[in-house]
Amino acid sequence: MTEVSDEAGLGPDLSARLEAYCDRLILAAGASPRAELSVRVVSPDEMSALNREWRGVQGPTDVLSFKAGGEGFPAPEDILGDVVLCWEVIRDNSSDIGHPPETELHWAVTHGLLHILGWDHGDPESLGAMEKRTAELMIECGEEVSVGG
C-alpha cells in the first residue's frame, strides 16, 4: 500500500516503520485497502526546490502533499498521491515541539495524507480541526499523542 523512498538518510529501520505506519494510517483514514501512497524523504535542498516551485515559498518545509491526478487529469483508481517529507526539518521541529523524532515524522505524514484527502487549514478553525483529526488518526495507528483543538 505504501512505498517509502528514502533519499535523505532516514535509514532502513525507520523507513520500514514509516511504511508500516502509513499502511495503518491509510486504513484508519477510511481509504480503500487497495489504496497506494508514495512517500519520499528528501534533503532540505530538494524540499526547498519543491517548496519554491509549488508554493512560491523560500526554504525547506517539513511536508508537502501532491494528490494523484492533476489539472485536467483524473486520479487513477486507488492511487492517493505523494507525500514528500524533509527528515532534517522534521527532526528540528521535534526538538522545538518536544515530540520524539519518529512521532513528529508520523505527524507530518498524517498531516500530508489529510491534505491529499481534501483537508486544508486556511483559517484558525480549520487548522484546529485538522490538527485534531491528525492526532485522532495517530492514536488509531498506535501513536501516543494528545488530541487538541
Stockholm file with secondary structure:
# STOCKHOLM 1.0

chainA/1-149         MTEVSDEAGLGPDLSARLEAYCDRLILAAGASPRAELSVRVVSPDEMSALNREWRGVQGPTDVLSFKAGGEGFPAPEDILGDVVLCWEVIRDNSSDIGHPPETELHWAVTHGLLHILGWDHGDPESLGAMEKRTAELMIECGEEVSVGG
#=GR chainA/1-149 SS CEEEEECSSCCHHHHHHHHHHHHHHHHHTTCCTTCEEEEEEECHHHHHHHHHHHHCCCSCCSEEEEESSBTTBCCCTTEEEEEEEEHHHHHHHHHHHTCCHHHHHHHHHHHHHHHHTTCCCSSHHHHHHHHHHHHHHHHHTTCCCCCCC
#=GC SS_cons         CEEEEECSSCCHHHHHHHHHHHHHHHHHTTCCTTCEEEEEEECHHHHHHHHHHHHCCCSCCSEEEEESSBTTBCCCTTEEEEEEEEHHHHHHHHHHHTCCHHHHHHHHHHHHHHHHTTCCCSSHHHHHHHHHHHHHHHHHTTCCCCCCC
//
